[in-house]
């Protein structure tokens, strides 16, 4: 019998040893795949299990945001300047996966019961609504476009590119001319909302009938609700609106110049937002935080639970006294002359804290005579102010050592420099030399005294008929002296739109303007800058930043009480260093302006005030409507009292006609009567 190796050696060899090589390879691949599968399952379960679980929960739970009541704005006494007026509104909350077609259907249904303003309906939204409402026509337009551009090009179009081309086709061919604009506008507002955010469709004016009809059909209009909105009102009068600002409503939407920024911050296109002034400056505080409702879905059944009740916006308490602000406005309104007068601006400030009590302003159209409340003219109207800056020039002279408290007498005389017009003081137009000291120069407002002082600061002692040969840094030195008092620099007030004023050119033919700079007839400043400047003199040399908001108030958890969460503290911006004797010369000169007996005294309109004020008047020659006109200005303070003021009235036809004295006296008396409750 032949031998069978396999049967005889079966107990000696492993069966795997006899497997073909191909089968061994296949077995190895299978084992490797099984191991890879096990490793992947372990990775998904252990490493990424939490994220997948969160994704599942996300699919089943969404958070819907509501709207928050805006914070209020109070005056310094607690009166509401800007409040909220509640009213019934129609709102829409866009679902997480709501399609444009579903929005269009809801808009069409809702349009049966309300009519809204369509003035801001965009052509694009109208075209989009047409395409969504006419799907067959949209398909035809798509075919036309594919044929026009070619199939290969059309294949590369994104959804956004295609919809843009289709909308453009609709607009170019005026296909949407018969579209219901009310429906399209509602669609535009709904489309502008982010997923799960709430926007207003009709913010006010919802009739009782509309409420009832919509309320009965809410199930037919997913996302639509009857809610509440708040519009701004002004219990103390509309004159405060230019100062506190205004809030946009659904009809205006987000401002175009901030649209992309606000959208990036999570705003909806129709969401209310502060448009200007304090409403804009403090938008992040005033807007509040919206409520959050957790929407859960399980087996097709939706439930909602309030996750966060929301928080009304923080409120602002201003340093402005509403009654005093209104009085200042009325004084300016009543005393502003006609003719070429362009307006009147006044700021009253606490020189120690920088808090502003009132910032009144009237702009006047000198052609029509129409007057407009313009309190922000105090920060954005740059005016050549004249001699009110002379105390700052004198301080610079002291610091440069060209005059001293015991040696400061010069002659008021005609200034004759080659290549420049002759300069004289209004009370000595003949130019005969008259010896005056610094105190008298301030009281009489001697232009030529300060021209000579300015020349000494610039490195030249005046000599009649000679050329101007100032140091190269003379202009900058003089301007630095003014800037230490805040003149020519922004104050940093907590409201937008401030200007630093205007600084004229200083080289070539303009070098001679230095002489006019030395008595306030060249560079321009704002009325608020003057208020900060005189505050430096009042408080002993400290440059303090002005502000309008004194504190920020926040509602407690119950919403019934408010607590102060922030209070303004004086912000020091610089310091003017003078000796006591130097300060005394400046202050004595200003006291004499408002109380002196010199025959050429410039502050006679302030002489009868009680308590006594320290002041400096100023006049600058201007041109208005082709006529020679004047800007009259005043700065004043009371030592040891929280009071300093500035006043500017540009475009007066009469020189020193008493307008500024009359206005100043009335404002100062009103301050004691209203703010401090101390009858003048």
C-alpha positions in Angstrom: 0.0 0.0 0.0 1.3 3.4 -0.9 2.1 5.7 2.0 -0.2 8.8 2.8 2.0 11.4 4.4 -1.0 13.6 5.5 -2.7 10.8 7.4 0.5 9.5 8.9 1.8 13.0 10.0 -1.5 14.6 11.0 -0.7 14.4 14.7 2.7 15.9 14.1 1.7 19.1 12.0 -0.6 22.1 12.6 -3.3 22.3 10.0 -2.4 26.0 9.5 0.9 25.0 8.2 -0.7 23.3 5.2 -2.9 26.4 4.3 -2.1 28.0 1.0 -0.3 31.3 1.1 -3.2 33.2 -0.5 -5.6 32.0 2.2 -3.2 33.1 4.9 -3.0 36.6 3.4 -6.8 36.8 3.3 -7.1 35.8 6.9 -4.6 38.4 7.9 -6.5 41.2 6.1 -9.8 40.1 7.8 -8.2 40.1 11.3 -6.6 43.6 10.6 -10.0 45.0 9.5 -11.7 43.6 12.6 -9.0 45.2 14.8 -9.4 48.5 13.0 -13.2 48.4 13.5 -12.8 47.7 17.2 -10.4 50.6 17.5 -12.7 53.0 15.6 -15.7 52.0 17.7 -13.6 52.6 20.9 -12.5 56.0 19.6 -16.1 57.1 18.7 -17.5 55.8 22.0 -14.8 57.0 24.4 -13.2 60.0 22.7 -16.2 61.6 20.8 -19.1 60.2 22.6 -19.8 63.4 24.5 -19.9 65.5 21.4 -22.2 63.2 19.6 -24.5 63.1 22.6 -24.5 67.0 22.6 -25.3 67.0 18.9 -28.3 64.7 19.6 -29.5 67.0 22.4 -29.0 70.0 20.2 -31.3 68.5 17.6 -33.9 68.0 20.3 -33.5 71.2 22.2 -33.3 74.8 21.0 -33.1 78.1 22.8 -35.5 80.9 21.6 -34.6 84.5 22.4 -37.1 87.2 23.4 -36.8 91.0 23.6 -35.6 93.0 26.6 -36.9 96.4 27.8 -34.4 99.2 27.2 -32.9 101.0 30.2 -34.2 104.4 31.2 -32.3 107.7 31.3 -32.8 109.9 34.4 -31.7 113.4 35.2 -29.6 114.2 38.3 -32.7 114.5 40.5 -34.2 111.2 39.4 -36.7 112.6 36.9 -37.2 110.3 33.8 -35.9 112.1 30.8 -36.2 109.1 28.5 -38.7 106.4 29.3 -40.4 103.4 27.8 -44.0 103.4 26.6 -45.5 99.8 26.4 -47.7 98.9 23.5 -49.0 95.7 21.8 -46.9 94.4 19.1 -46.8 91.5 16.6 -43.6 89.5 16.8 -42.0 86.7 14.8 -39.5 84.1 16.0 -37.7 82.3 13.2 -37.3 78.6 13.6 -34.0 76.9 13.4 -34.7 75.2 10.1 -37.5 77.4 8.7 -37.3 77.7 5.0 -37.9 80.8 2.9 -41.0 79.2 1.4 -42.4 78.7 4.9 -41.7 82.3 5.8 -43.4 83.5 2.6 -46.5 81.4 3.5 -46.6 82.8 7.0 -46.2 86.4 5.7 -49.0 86.0 3.3 -51.4 84.7 6.0 -50.4 87.5 8.4 -50.8 90.2 5.8 -54.6 89.5 5.9 -54.8 91.1 9.4 -52.1 93.8 9.5 -50.8 96.5 7.2 -47.3 97.8 7.8 -45.1 100.6 6.5 -43.6 99.5 3.2 -41.3 102.6 2.6 -38.2 100.5 3.4 -39.1 97.5 1.2 -36.0 96.7 -0.8 -36.2 95.8 -4.5 -34.2 92.6 -3.7 -36.7 91.5 -1.0 -39.6 92.2 -3.4 -37.9 90.1 -6.1 -37.1 87.3 -3.7 -40.7 87.2 -2.5 -41.9 87.0 -6.1 -39.6 84.0 -6.9 -40.6 82.1 -3.8 -44.3 82.8 -4.4 -44.0 81.8 -8.1 -42.0 78.5 -8.1 -42.9 77.7 -11.7 -41.8 81.1 -12.9 -38.6 80.7 -10.9 -37.9 77.4 -12.7 -38.4 79.1 -16.1 -36.1 81.9 -15.1 -33.5 79.5 -14.1 -33.7 77.7 -17.4 -33.4 81.0 -19.3 -30.3 81.9 -17.2 -28.7 78.5 -17.8 -29.2 78.9 -21.6 -27.9 82.5 -21.5 -24.7 81.7 -19.6 -24.2 78.1 -20.7 -24.7 74.8 -19.0 -21.1 74.5 -17.9 -21.1 77.9 -16.2 -24.4 77.2 -14.6 -23.1 74.0 -13.0 -20.6 76.0 -11.0 -23.2 78.4 -9.6 -23.7 78.3 -5.8 -27.2 78.7 -4.4 -26.5 82.3 -3.5 -25.2 83.1 -7.0 -28.2 81.6 -8.6 -30.7 83.4 -6.4 -28.9 86.7 -7.0 -29.0 86.2 -10.8 -32.7 85.3 -10.7 -33.6 88.3 -8.5 -31.7 90.6 -10.9 -33.6 89.1 -13.8 -36.9 89.7 -12.0 -36.0 93.4 -11.3 -34.6 94.1 -14.8 -37.8 92.8 -16.4 -40.1 94.3 -13.7 -41.8 91.0 -13.2 -42.7 91.8 -9.6 -44.7 94.9 -10.3 -47.9 93.3 -9.2 -46.5 91.8 -5.9 -48.4 92.7 -2.8 -45.9 95.1 -1.1 -47.5 94.5 2.4 -46.8 90.8 2.1 -43.3 91.4 0.7 -42.5 93.8 3.5 -43.6 91.3 6.2 -41.5 88.7 4.4 -38.5 91.1 4.4 -38.8 91.6 8.2 -39.2 87.9 8.9 -36.3 87.0 6.7 -34.1 89.5 8.5 -34.4 87.6 11.8 -31.7 85.2 12.8 -32.8 81.6 13.6 -34.4 81.5 17.1 -34.3 85.3 17.5 -37.4 87.4 17.8 -38.1 90.5 15.7 -41.0 93.0 15.5 -43.3 92.8 12.5 -45.6 95.6 13.8 -44.3 97.5 16.7 -47.3 99.7 17.5 -50.8 100.6 16.4 -52.1 97.0 16.5 -55.9 97.2 16.6 -58.0 95.2 18.9 -59.6 93.4 15.9 -56.2 92.5 14.5 -55.2 91.1 17.9 -58.3 89.0 18.1 -58.0 87.6 14.5 -54.3 86.9 14.8 -54.7 85.3 18.3 -57.3 82.9 16.9 -55.0 81.8 14.1 -51.6 81.5 15.7 -51.4 77.8 14.9 -51.6 78.7 11.2 -48.6 81.1 11.4 -45.6 79.4 13.1 -43.4 81.8 14.9 -46.0 84.6 15.1 -47.0 85.9 18.5 -48.8 88.8 20.1 -46.2 90.4 22.3 -45.2 93.8 23.8 -42.9 96.4 22.6 -41.5 99.6 24.2 -41.1 102.9 22.4 -39.1 105.8 23.7 -41.0 108.7 25.3 -39.7 111.9 26.8 -41.7 113.0 29.9 -39.6 116.1 30.3 -40.1 117.2 26.7 -38.7 116.6 23.2 -35.9 119.2 23.7 -33.9 116.5 25.4 -33.9 114.3 22.3 -30.9 115.9 20.6 -28.9 115.4 23.8 -29.9 111.8 24.8 -30.4 110.6 21.3 -33.0 108.4 19.6 -33.6 104.7 19.1 -34.4 103.2 15.7 -37.6 101.3 15.2 -38.6 98.5 12.9 -39.5 100.9 10.1 -36.0 102.3 10.0 -34.0 99.1 10.9 -30.3 99.1 11.7 -28.4 102.2 10.6 -26.6 101.6 7.3 -23.2 102.9 8.5 -23.1 100.4 11.3 -25.1 97.6 9.7 -22.3 95.0 9.3 -20.9 95.7 12.8 -24.3 95.3 14.5 -25.1 92.2 12.5 -21.8 90.7 13.6 -22.8 91.4 17.2 -26.0 89.4 16.8 -28.5 92.1 16.1 -31.4 91.4 13.7 -31.9 93.8 10.8 -35.1 95.2 12.3 -33.9 95.3 15.9 -34.0 98.7 17.7 -30.7 100.3 18.4 -29.4 103.7 19.6 -29.0 106.0 16.7 -26.9 108.9 18.1 -25.8 110.8 21.2 -26.1 108.9 24.6 -28.4 106.2 23.2 -25.6 105.2 20.8 -22.7 105.8 23.1 -24.2 103.6 25.9 -26.0 101.1 23.6 -24.3 98.0 25.1 -25.7 98.9 28.6 -29.1 100.3 27.6 -30.2 97.4 25.4 -30.4 94.8 28.1 -30.3 91.0 27.7 -33.1 89.0 26.0 -35.1 86.2 27.7 -34.3 82.6 26.7 -36.9 79.9 26.4 -35.8 76.2 26.0 -37.9 74.6 23.3 -37.8 70.8 23.5 -39.2 68.3 21.0 -39.9 64.6 21.8 -41.8 62.3 19.5 -43.3 65.3 17.7 -44.5 67.0 20.9 -43.0 70.4 21.6 -42.7 71.9 25.1 -41.2 75.2 26.3 -39.6 76.2 29.5 -38.3 79.6 30.5 -34.6 79.2 30.9 -33.7 82.9 31.6 -36.3 85.7 32.2 -34.1 88.3 30.6 -32.8 91.5 32.1 -33.9 95.1 31.4 -31.1 97.3 30.2 -29.1 99.3 32.7 -30.4 102.8 33.3 -28.3 106.0 33.1 -28.5 108.8 35.7 -27.1 112.0 34.2 -25.4 114.9 35.8 -27.8 117.1 33.8 -30.5 118.8 35.9 -33.6 118.6 33.7 -35.3 121.8 35.0 -32.1 123.8 34.7 -31.4 122.4 31.2 -34.9 123.6 30.1 -34.3 127.0 31.7 -31.0 127.5 30.0 -32.6 126.5 26.6 -35.4 129.0 27.2 -32.9 131.8 28.2 -30.9 131.3 25.0 -34.1 131.1 22.9 -35.5 134.3 24.4 -32.4 136.4 24.3 -30.9 135.4 21.0 -31.0 138.5 18.7 -32.0 138.6 15.1 -30.0 139.9 12.2 -27.0 137.7 11.3 -26.8 135.9 14.7 -26.0 132.2 14.1 -26.9 130.8 17.5 -26.0 130.7 21.2 -24.4 128.0 23.2 -23.9 127.6 27.0 -22.3 124.9 29.2 -22.6 124.9 33.0 -20.2 122.4 34.7 -19.0 121.3 38.1 -15.3 122.3 38.0 -14.3 119.7 40.6 -16.0 116.6 39.1 -16.5 117.5 35.5 -20.2 116.7 35.7 -22.3 118.9 33.4 -25.4 120.5 34.9 -26.7 121.9 31.6 -25.5 122.1 28.0 -27.9 124.4 26.1 -27.7 125.3 22.5 -29.7 127.2 19.9 -28.8 127.2 16.2 -30.2 130.0 14.1 -30.5 130.1 10.3 -29.5 133.7 9.7 -31.3 133.7 6.4 -34.7 132.5 7.5 -34.5 133.3 11.2 -35.5 129.8 12.2 -34.2 128.6 15.6 -33.4 125.0 16.4 -32.5 123.3 19.6 -28.9 122.2 19.3 -27.3 121.4 22.6 -24.6 119.3 20.8 -23.4 122.6 19.3 -21.4 122.9 22.5 -19.2 120.1 21.4 -19.2 120.3 17.6 -19.4 124.0 16.8 -15.8 125.4 16.6 -15.8 129.1 17.1 -13.1 131.8 17.3 -13.8 133.0 20.9 -11.6 136.1 21.3 -10.3 137.5 24.6 -11.7 134.8 26.9 -8.4 132.9 26.4 -6.2 135.8 27.8 -5.9 134.3 31.3 -4.3 131.2 29.7 -1.9 133.4 27.7 -1.0 135.2 31.0 -0.4 131.8 32.7 1.9 130.8 29.8 3.8 134.1 30.2 4.3 133.4 33.9 5.6 129.9 33.2 8.0 131.1 30.5 9.3 133.8 32.9 8.7 136.7 30.7 6.4 138.4 33.3 6.2 137.8 37.1 3.6 138.7 39.7 5.7 141.7 40.7 6.9 142.8 37.3 4.1 142.6 34.6 3.5 146.2 33.6 3.5 147.1 29.8 2.2 149.8 27.7 -1.1 149.5 25.9 -0.1 151.0 22.5 -0.6 150.7 18.8 1.3 147.6 17.6 3.0 148.2 14.3 4.9 145.3 12.8 6.1 145.3 9.3 3.8 143.4 7.0 0.9 143.2 9.4 -2.1 145.6 10.1 -1.9 147.9 13.1 -3.4 146.4 16.2 -5.0 148.5 18.9 -7.3 147.9 21.9 -11.0 148.9 21.6 -10.7 151.4 24.4 -7.4 153.0 23.1 -7.9 153.0 19.3 -5.6 156.1 19.0 -2.8 153.9 20.3 -1.3 156.4 22.8 0.9 154.5 25.2 -0.9 153.8 28.5 0.8 151.8 31.2 -1.2 148.8 32.4 -0.4 145.9 34.7 -1.7 142.3 34.2 -4.8 142.7 36.4 -5.8 145.8 34.5 -5.0 144.3 31.1 -7.5 141.5 32.0 -10.2 143.9 33.2 -9.9 146.2 30.2 -9.1 143.3 27.9 -6.1 145.0 26.4 -5.3 143.4 23.1 -2.0 145.1 22.7 -0.8 144.1 26.1 -1.3 140.5 25.2 0.3 140.9 21.7 3.4 142.1 23.4 3.2 139.3 26.0 2.8 136.8 23.2 5.8 138.2 21.4 7.9 137.8 24.6 6.7 134.2 24.9 7.9 133.8 21.2 11.3 135.2 21.9 10.9 138.8 20.8 10.4 142.1 22.6 8.2 144.5 20.8 9.7 147.5 19.1 7.6 149.7 16.8 8.1 149.2 13.0 10.4 146.2 13.2 9.9 142.9 11.5 8.5 139.8 13.2 11.4 137.6 14.2 10.0 135.0 16.5 11.6 131.7 17.4 10.7 128.9 15.1 8.8 127.1 17.8 6.9 130.2 19.0 3.5 129.1 17.6 3.8 125.7 19.2 4.9 127.1 22.5 1.9 129.4 22.6 -0.5 126.6 21.6 1.0 124.3 24.2 0.3 127.0 26.8 -3.3 127.0 25.7 -3.6 123.2 25.4 -2.6 122.8 29.1 -5.9 124.4 29.8 -7.6 122.1 27.3 -8.0 124.6 24.5 -7.6 123.1 21.1 -8.0 119.5 22.3 -11.0 117.3 22.6 -12.4 117.1 26.1 -13.2 113.4 26.0 -16.8 113.9 26.9 -18.9 110.6 26.9 -20.8 111.4 23.8 -19.8 111.2 20.1 -19.3 113.9 17.6 -16.9 116.2 19.4 -14.4 118.3 17.5 -11.1 119.6 18.7 -11.6 122.9 16.9 -9.5 124.4 14.2 -5.9 125.4 14.2 -4.8 127.7 11.4 -1.6 127.4 9.3 1.5 128.9 10.9 4.1 129.3 8.2 4.9 131.7 5.4 2.4 134.5 5.1 0.5 133.2 8.1 3.3 133.7 10.5 1.9 137.1 11.4 -1.3 135.4 12.6 0.7 134.6 15.8 -0.1 138.2 16.9 -3.8 137.4 16.7 -3.4 134.0 18.3 -2.0 135.8 21.4 -5.3 137.5 22.1 -7.7 134.8 20.9 -8.4 135.9 17.3 -7.1 133.0 15.3 -7.7 129.4 16.4 -11.2 128.1 17.2 -12.6 126.2 20.2 -15.8 124.7 21.3 -18.0 126.1 24.1 -17.4 122.9 26.1 -13.6 123.5 25.8 -14.1 126.9 27.3 -16.1 125.3 30.2 -13.2 122.9 30.9 -10.7 125.7 30.6 -12.3 128.0 33.1 -12.8 125.0 35.4 -9.0 124.7 35.6 -8.8 128.2 37.0 -11.7 127.6 39.4 -10.3 124.4 40.9 -6.8 125.5 41.3 -5.1 124.1 38.2 -6.6 120.7 37.4 -7.8 119.7 34.0 -10.9 117.5 34.6 -12.7 115.5 31.9 -16.3 116.6 31.4 -19.1 113.9 31.5 -22.8 113.6 31.2 -23.5 110.2 32.8 -23.1 110.4 36.6 -24.0 106.8 37.5 -25.3 103.5 36.0 -28.3 101.8 37.7 -29.3 98.2 37.4 -32.6 96.5 38.3 -32.4 93.9 41.0 -33.7 90.3 40.5 -37.3 91.3 41.3 -37.2 94.2 38.8 -38.7 96.5 41.5 -35.7 98.3 42.8 -32.5 99.7 41.3 -29.0 99.7 42.6 -26.1 101.8 41.6 -23.4 99.6 39.9 -21.1 102.4 38.7 -20.5 106.0 39.7 -18.4 108.5 37.8 -15.2 109.6 39.4 -13.3 112.8 38.5 -10.9 111.9 35.7 -7.7 114.1 35.8 -6.4 114.9 32.3 -3.6 117.3 33.2 -2.4 120.0 35.6 -1.4 123.6 35.2 1.5 124.5 37.5 1.6 128.1 38.8 2.6 129.7 42.0 0.0 131.0 44.4 0.9 134.6 43.5 0.6 133.9 39.8 -2.8 132.3 40.3 -3.8 135.3 42.4 -3.0 137.8 39.6 -5.1 135.8 37.2 -8.0 135.4 39.6 -7.9 139.1 40.7 -8.0 140.2 37.1 -11.1 138.0 36.5 -12.7 139.3 39.7 -12.2 142.8 38.4 -13.8 141.9 35.1 -17.1 141.0 36.8 -16.9 143.5 39.7 -14.4 146.2 38.9 -15.0 150.0 38.6 -12.5 150.8 35.9 -14.0 153.1 33.3 -13.1 150.6 30.6 -14.4 147.5 32.5 -15.7 144.8 30.1 -18.0 142.8 32.4 -20.6 145.4 33.5 -23.4 142.9 32.8 -22.2 140.7 35.6 -21.7 143.3 38.3 -25.0 142.8 40.2 -24.7 139.1 40.7 -24.8 137.5 44.1 -22.7 135.6 45.0 -20.0 137.5 43.1 -18.5 135.8 40.1 -15.0 135.8 38.5 -15.2 136.2 34.7 -13.5 137.0 31.4 -15.3 138.3 28.4 -14.2 138.0 24.8 -15.1 139.3 21.4 -13.9 138.1 18.0 -14.5 139.8 14.7 -16.1 137.6 12.0 -17.8 137.7 8.6 -21.4 136.5 8.3 -23.5 136.8 5.1 -20.9 139.3 3.8 -21.3 141.5 6.9 -18.9 142.3 9.6 -20.1 140.5 12.7 -18.9 139.5 16.2 -18.7 136.5 18.4 -19.2 137.4 22.0 -18.1 135.0 24.7 -18.0 134.7 28.5 -16.4 132.3 31.0 -17.3 132.6 34.7 -16.9 130.8 38.0 -17.6 131.3 41.7 -14.7 130.4 44.0 -15.3 127.4 46.3 -18.6 126.6 44.6 -19.4 123.8 42.2 -20.1 126.2 39.4 -18.4 127.3 36.2 -19.9 128.3 32.9 -19.0 129.2 29.4 -21.1 131.1 26.8 -20.6 131.8 23.1 -22.9 133.8 20.8 -21.6 133.9 17.2 -22.7 136.3 14.4 -23.8 139.4 16.5 -24.2 142.5 14.4 -23.6 144.9 17.4 -20.3 145.1 19.2 -20.6 144.6 23.0 -24.4 145.1 22.8 -25.0 143.5 26.3 -26.4 140.2 25.0 -23.8 138.0 26.6 -24.0 139.8 29.9 -27.8 139.5 30.0 -27.7 135.8 29.1 -24.9 135.0 31.5 -26.6 136.7 34.4 -29.9 134.9 33.9 -28.2 131.5 33.6 -26.1 132.1 36.8 -29.1 133.2 38.8 -31.1 130.1 37.5 -28.3 127.9 38.7 -28.6 129.0 42.3 -32.4 128.9 42.2 -32.9 125.5 40.5 -29.8 123.4 41.1 -28.6 124.5 44.5 -32.0 125.8 45.7 -30.4 128.9 47.0 -32.3 132.0 45.7 -30.0 134.4 44.0 
